[in-house]
Amino acid sequence: MIRDILAIGLWSVVAVLVTYTLRHYLFTLNRVFGRQRQPYVDIGVGDWPRVAVYVPCHNEEKVIGGMLDALLGNDYPADRFYVVPIDDRSTDGTRQIIEDYTARFPGRIRPFIRSEGKPGKAAALSDATREAEAEVLMVFDADYLPGPNLLRQLAAPFFDPEVGAVMGRVVPHNLNRTLLTRLLDLERSGGYQVDQQARMNLRLIPQYGGTVGGVRRSALRDVGHWNEDALAEDTDMTYRLILRGWQVVYQNRSECYEEVPETWPTRIRQIQRWTRGHNQCLRNYAFPLLGIPRHLRFAQVIDGVLLLGVFAVAPVLLLGWGLATALYFMGYEIRPGLIVLFAVASYSTLGNFAAFFEVATAVRLDGSRNRVRLLPFVALGFLVNLLAVSRATLSRRSWLAPAAAGPTWEKTERYRAGNDNAANHAAGHDTAGGPAGGGQPS
Amino acid sequence: MSSATGSLTRPPREVAQLRLRGARGGIIPKHRSMIRLRWTPGRATRAALLALTGFAGVMAALPAVGRLWGGLFQVALPALGLGDQVGWHRIDVGSLFSIAIPHPVVAGPWPGTGHFIGVGGFAALLVVLSLLLPGRFLPMRYFLRFLAAIQTVSIGYFAFATPPFPYPLPGYMGGLLAAGMAVLALVPIALGLGFYIFDHTLWRQLLLTVLVLGHLVVLLPLQALSHTWLIHHASLLVQPPLFFVFGLLVEILVIVGFYGWAMSWEGTEIPRTQTLGAAR
């Protein structure tokens, strides 16, 4: 009896995993052979909307100068955009750097200083954007390096009145540092070059990722602003926009460079933070989505639910391993035969191959050759992710009511060596024009 | 009017080509965000033919592979001090297909006190090693602890269980090699889905297939022999970790390793781009 129950549990886990495997194949094949939907990428001339670029900061002295330089060097019409660095209770030199830039670029840098209220990115954004004048509100994390064309590319989709949010592609610039940074580079390639673009191609639900993207001010007001209790304000915003009938657009051409974690503990903290935020969204939006709102297609609902559940799969997989181990010692055997043999072998071979196929495809489409040879090492990252995500999913903070859990600033460690740009400013040099690494490859 | 509309919706070939022509006559490469491959009948046919021919070819070759493995076992088992008995597990599909899969027939002893001490000490050593490894080896730490955990569960099971073990060693070996043969047959299918569809030349597609199949044909019996040797000496205590961690997972990683290498080979359509950093 117990054995039968465990077997049913194991087959249920297999069903979940097969679903995600099929999704991997569908997305990858679509990305390789499907019509690439990038409807706004050719827009070069237009009556550009007024844009405010928000850069939430909490102790970002190592990177904020580089970020502001890159933004000021953007080719977006200067009279049509301004930058709002949001300093939320920094205790390092962040505020001083921002004040320095504000003095040097009056009107173009409009700082928003917070010293009270809820901590965290969502609350900081909520406060800073409430009285926004601009039509489009873009958000960048402080460690990013946007290229000179990026704001135009990200603003272009907003000419479409149905678009509520836009997301660009994130590319690591410190990939040559450690094995981890190289693995994260492969992972990011798969996530953006294949997953996000396939969602865009198939008119599913591309995800607004909270940085390298923007939200339409009217859409933001329509959904009731940023959710200050959200642990992942980006996923939260994606689902609220979708449920209210707005479109979320992914622009694969709009690349921005980020610093990925260089050490495993930093990576674990990062992915655990994402897990808690994502699971909070799973709890909040799975049922509204499963109600199949009339404006959503069935495929969008399925994709939306699978996307919400993506971090919950890790503990499900662990459960599957546990059940398989228990059944093994209980002497459970599937009835032998050629078909069963092929079914099990197919599950092992094609099932495990799917994720590697996606990553390898993404890297090949990227035109890279050398780094795809690290493909087997992705399994190492997968093992760490599996345990870290499972631990975070099973933690109380993943499932507590937001008020009890409470968002905080959970920052990823920065590695850039000091604030060279800020130092140049202090010495009176003008570094506006963007750092060398901020240019977009062609 | 209709022709004008037609030209708007479907620009003539020359216009489409001019759109990619640079000021000095060169071709402007597509940005990586827009690169895709065309799903042409030729590409589809070639991928399907290679996959199906490969599958049929491997199936046809499996009896010979079985005989090869059987011969290897007959030589290797006595050399390893494991006797000379080779069992044959037969799989028939009506009168269409029949294959005999060889496997070592060696007893896997029920663990005694010495086995518990030795294997238990080894599991403890794995944990200690995982604690001593520097932080940058975190995935290896996790792997060692995972291995130790499965080994500990196995020790716990055998401490309380009574014979017989549901999976005697010869049966386990037969299962491993039968599954290995199924994986061999599935390799062309997996490559059909994940490799033949790309822009590699035919000889490169064949090369990868031969490399993977050749490697697995050699690896599988050696893997079976090493498992047999370990279980014969360290008792059934070590069979569960070998099954879960060093079973088919090894073959999957071998396939992925070769696949990653092959995906780095030059193709005919997708250009290599030099972006940030030299090692991309």
Chai-1 contact restraints between the chains, C-beta under 6 A:
chainA,res_idxA,chainB,res_idxB,connection_type,confidence,min_distance_angstrom,max_distance_angstrom,comment,restraint_id
A,V32,B,L37,contact,1.0,0.0,6.0,A-B,restraint_1
A,F33,B,L37,contact,1.0,0.0,6.0,A-B,restraint_2
A,F33,B,W39,contact,1.0,0.0,6.0,A-B,restraint_3
A,Q36,B,M34,contact,1.0,0.0,6.0,A-B,restraint_4
A,Q36,B,R36,contact,1.0,0.0,6.0,A-B,restraint_5
A,H173,B,L276,contact,1.0,0.0,6.0,A-B,restraint_6
A,L175,B,G277,contact,1.0,0.0,6.0,A-B,restraint_7
A,N176,B,G277,contact,1.0,0.0,6.0,A-B,restraint_8
A,N176,B,A279,contact,1.0,0.0,6.0,A-B,restraint_9
A,N252,B,S33,contact,1.0,0.0,6.0,A-B,restraint_10
A,R253,B,H31,contact,1.0,0.0,6.0,A-B,restraint_11
A,R253,B,S33,contact,1.0,0.0,6.0,A-B,restraint_12
A,W264,B,L138,contact,1.0,0.0,6.0,A-B,restraint_13
A,F329,B,Y157,contact,1.0,0.0,6.0,A-B,restraint_14
A,G331,B,P166,contact,1.0,0.0,6.0,A-B,restraint_15
A,L338,B,I91,contact,1.0,0.0,6.0,A-B,restraint_16
A,L338,B,V93,contact,1.0,0.0,6.0,A-B,restraint_17
A,L341,B,A178,contact,1.0,0.0,6.0,A-B,restraint_18
A,L341,B,A182,contact,1.0,0.0,6.0,A-B,restraint_19
A,F342,B,A182,contact,1.0,0.0,6.0,A-B,restraint_20
A,A345,B,A179,contact,1.0,0.0,6.0,A-B,restraint_21
A,A345,B,A182,contact,1.0,0.0,6.0,A-B,restraint_22
A,A345,B,V183,contact,1.0,0.0,6.0,A-B,restraint_23
A,A345,B,L186,contact,1.0,0.0,6.0,A-B,restraint_24
A,S348,B,L248,contact,1.0,0.0,6.0,A-B,restraint_25
A,T349,B,V183,contact,1.0,0.0,6.0,A-B,restraint_26
A,T349,B,L186,contact,1.0,0.0,6.0,A-B,restraint_27
A,T349,B,A190,contact,1.0,0.0,6.0,A-B,restraint_28
A,L350,B,A190,contact,1.0,0.0,6.0,A-B,restraint_29
A,N352,B,I252,contact,1.0,0.0,6.0,A-B,restraint_30
A,F353,B,A190,contact,1.0,0.0,6.0,A-B,restraint_31
A,F356,B,V256,contact,1.0,0.0,6.0,A-B,restraint_32
A,F357,B,G194,contact,1.0,0.0,6.0,A-B,restraint_33
A,A360,B,M263,contact,1.0,0.0,6.0,A-B,restraint_34
A,R364,B,M263,contact,1.0,0.0,6.0,A-B,restraint_35
A,L365,B,I35,contact,1.0,0.0,6.0,A-B,restraint_36
A,D366,B,R32,contact,1.0,0.0,6.0,A-B,restraint_37
A,G367,B,R32,contact,1.0,0.0,6.0,A-B,restraint_38
A,G367,B,P271,contact,1.0,0.0,6.0,A-B,restraint_39
A,G367,B,R272,contact,1.0,0.0,6.0,A-B,restraint_40
A,G367,B,T273,contact,1.0,0.0,6.0,A-B,restraint_41
A,S368,B,R280,contact,1.0,0.0,6.0,A-B,restraint_42
A,R369,B,S264,contact,1.0,0.0,6.0,A-B,restraint_43
A,R369,B,R272,contact,1.0,0.0,6.0,A-B,restraint_44
A,N370,B,A279,contact,1.0,0.0,6.0,A-B,restraint_45
A,R371,B,R280,contact,1.0,0.0,6.0,A-B,restraint_46
A,V372,B,G260,contact,1.0,0.0,6.0,A-B,restraint_47
A,V372,B,M263,contact,1.0,0.0,6.0,A-B,restraint_48
A,V372,B,S264,contact,1.0,0.0,6.0,A-B,restraint_49
A,R373,B,G260,contact,1.0,0.0,6.0,A-B,restraint_50
A,R373,B,W261,contact,1.0,0.0,6.0,A-B,restraint_51
A,R373,B,S264,contact,1.0,0.0,6.0,A-B,restraint_52
A,L375,B,V256,contact,1.0,0.0,6.0,A-B,restraint_53
A,L375,B,G260,contact,1.0,0.0,6.0,A-B,restraint_54
A,P376,B,L253,contact,1.0,0.0,6.0,A-B,restraint_55
A,P376,B,V256,contact,1.0,0.0,6.0,A-B,restraint_56
A,P376,B,G257,contact,1.0,0.0,6.0,A-B,restraint_57
A,L380,B,P139,contact,1.0,0.0,6.0,A-B,restraint_58
A,L383,B,P139,contact,1.0,0.0,6.0,A-B,restraint_59
A,L383,B,Y142,contact,1.0,0.0,6.0,A-B,restraint_60
A,V384,B,P139,contact,1.0,0.0,6.0,A-B,restraint_61
A,P441,B,T275,contact,1.0,0.0,6.0,A-B,restraint_62
